[in-house]
Amino acid sequence: MAMMRSDLHDRLLIRLRKNNLPQPEVPQIWDIYYEYYEVVEPIWNSIYYEEVPVGYKAHIEWLKALAERGNANDEKTRSFINWADTVIKRWNTCPISRYSIKPPSHMRSSLKVIDYVCVVMRNREKIAWIIEGKKKLNYEAVGQVNVLSYLFSRDCPQFSIRKAIVCEESDALIEEYCKKFDIAVFCLP
């Protein structure tokens, strides 16, 4: 029986969490003590997000360029161009922020999806790990993690970006390439 894609991604996510990856040196939880209430409140140092859509800002820029090539004197077109400028320059398009604007449903199908984003808080720095999950390390995973990290960095410029691929089987030559170009590989059979 063939494995479903979601089964593979569920297994890989469980293994990432169990091994405290992508940054095992950062404790998973640290505690804050409140003096007045003597309560310990757990705070997570690593937060995982699954199936994160990216490319919203790039898509809006593309639509704006199309509109500018058309009839820019049309009131509807000028209104759209002004709206697009506002989104691009001022609004939070980061898909993992609770304060971000969400893309309209007709736009979601044109966006790309990251398998996992792991945000790690370390010494007041927010690091977003863009993680692609595959059964076997391959060229497709390398290309996806490169493109998706680029799109994520445009939508979420507030993060330092790192790239990783999690897989159940590795490939020595592709792993060598990944090492040279700062893509972490986690082989978790």
C-alpha positions in Angstrom: 0.0 0.0 0.0 1.4 3.4 -1.0 1.9 6.0 1.7 -0.2 9.1 1.5 1.7 12.4 1.4 0.1 13.6 4.6 1.2 10.4 6.4 4.8 11.1 5.5 4.6 14.7 6.5 3.0 13.8 9.8 5.7 11.2 10.6 8.5 13.7 9.6 7.0 16.5 11.8 6.8 14.1 14.8 10.4 13.2 14.3 11.5 16.8 14.0 9.8 17.6 17.3 11.1 14.5 19.0 14.7 15.4 18.1 14.2 19.1 18.8 15.2 20.0 15.3 16.2 22.2 13.5 18.2 23.6 16.4 18.7 21.0 19.1 20.9 23.2 21.2 18.0 25.6 21.9 15.8 24.2 24.7 12.2 23.5 23.6 10.6 25.3 26.6 11.8 27.9 29.0 9.8 29.2 31.9 8.7 32.6 33.1 8.0 33.0 36.7 5.4 35.7 37.8 6.4 37.2 41.1 2.9 38.2 42.2 1.2 34.9 41.4 4.1 32.4 41.7 2.9 30.8 38.5 5.1 29.1 36.0 4.1 30.0 32.5 5.7 27.8 29.7 7.0 29.6 26.7 8.0 27.7 23.6 11.3 28.5 22.0 10.4 26.6 18.8 7.0 26.9 17.1 6.1 24.7 14.1 3.7 25.8 11.4 2.5 23.4 8.7 1.5 24.1 5.1 2.3 27.8 5.2 1.3 29.7 2.0 3.8 32.2 0.7 4.2 34.4 -2.3 1.4 36.9 -1.5 3.6 40.0 -1.8 5.2 38.7 -5.1 1.7 37.9 -6.5 0.4 41.4 -5.7 3.5 43.0 -7.3 2.8 40.8 -10.4 -0.9 41.9 -10.5 0.1 45.5 -10.1 2.6 45.3 -13.0 -0.2 43.8 -15.2 -2.6 46.6 -14.2 0.0 49.3 -14.9 0.5 47.9 -18.4 -3.2 48.1 -19.0 -5.4 51.2 -18.9 -3.9 53.0 -15.8 -6.4 55.9 -16.4 -9.4 53.6 -15.5 -10.7 54.4 -12.0 -10.8 50.8 -11.0 -7.3 50.1 -12.2 -5.9 53.2 -10.3 -7.7 52.1 -7.2 -6.2 48.6 -7.5 -2.7 50.0 -8.0 -3.0 52.2 -4.9 -4.3 49.2 -2.9 -1.4 47.1 -4.1 1.1 49.8 -3.2 -0.3 49.9 0.3 -0.1 46.1 0.7 3.4 46.0 -0.6 4.8 48.9 1.5 2.8 48.9 4.7 0.8 45.8 5.5 2.0 42.7 7.2 1.8 39.8 4.7 3.6 37.3 6.8 1.4 34.1 6.8 2.4 33.0 10.3 1.6 36.3 12.0 -1.8 36.6 13.7 -1.8 40.3 12.7 -1.3 39.7 9.0 -3.7 40.3 6.2 -4.9 37.0 4.7 -4.9 36.6 0.9 -8.4 36.5 -0.7 -9.6 33.0 -1.6 -9.2 33.6 -5.3 -5.5 34.3 -4.8 -4.7 31.3 -2.6 -4.5 28.8 -5.4 -1.7 30.7 -7.0 0.4 30.8 -3.9 3.2 28.3 -3.0 3.1 26.2 0.2 5.9 25.4 2.6 5.7 22.0 4.3 6.9 23.3 7.7 8.1 26.6 9.1 9.8 26.4 12.5 10.3 29.7 14.3 13.1 29.5 16.8 13.6 32.2 19.4 17.2 32.5 20.4 18.8 35.5 22.2 16.0 37.8 21.0 16.6 36.7 17.4 13.7 35.2 15.4 14.9 32.5 13.0 12.5 31.0 10.6 13.5 27.6 9.3 11.9 26.9 6.0 11.7 23.1 5.9 10.7 20.8 3.0 9.7 17.2 3.8 10.4 14.4 1.3 10.6 10.6 1.5 14.0 10.8 -0.2 16.4 13.7 -0.5 16.2 14.9 -4.2 16.6 17.8 -6.6 13.0 18.8 -6.2 13.4 19.3 -2.5 16.5 21.5 -3.0 14.7 23.7 -5.6 11.5 24.0 -3.5 13.3 25.0 -0.3 15.3 27.6 -2.2 12.3 29.2 -3.9 10.0 28.9 -0.9 12.6 30.5 1.4 13.0 33.4 -1.0 9.2 34.0 -1.1 8.9 33.7 2.7 11.7 36.3 3.1 9.7 38.7 0.9 6.5 38.1 2.9 8.2 38.0 6.3 11.3 40.3 6.3 11.3 40.4 10.1 12.9 36.9 10.3 16.4 35.6 9.7 15.9 32.7 7.3 17.5 29.3 7.3 16.7 26.4 5.0 16.4 22.7 5.7 15.1 19.4 4.2 13.9 16.6 6.3 13.7 13.1 4.8 13.7 9.4 5.5 16.4 8.5 3.0 19.4 10.6 1.9 21.5 11.0 -1.2 25.2 11.6 -0.6 25.8 13.9 -3.7 22.7 16.0 -3.0 23.6 16.2 0.6 27.1 17.5 -0.3 25.5 20.2 -2.5 23.1 21.2 0.4 26.1 21.5 2.8 27.9 23.8 0.4 24.9 26.0 0.0 23.7 26.2 3.7 20.8 23.9 3.4 20.6 21.7 6.5 19.6 18.0 5.9 17.9 16.0 8.6 17.7 12.3 7.6 15.3 10.8 10.1 14.5 7.1 9.1 
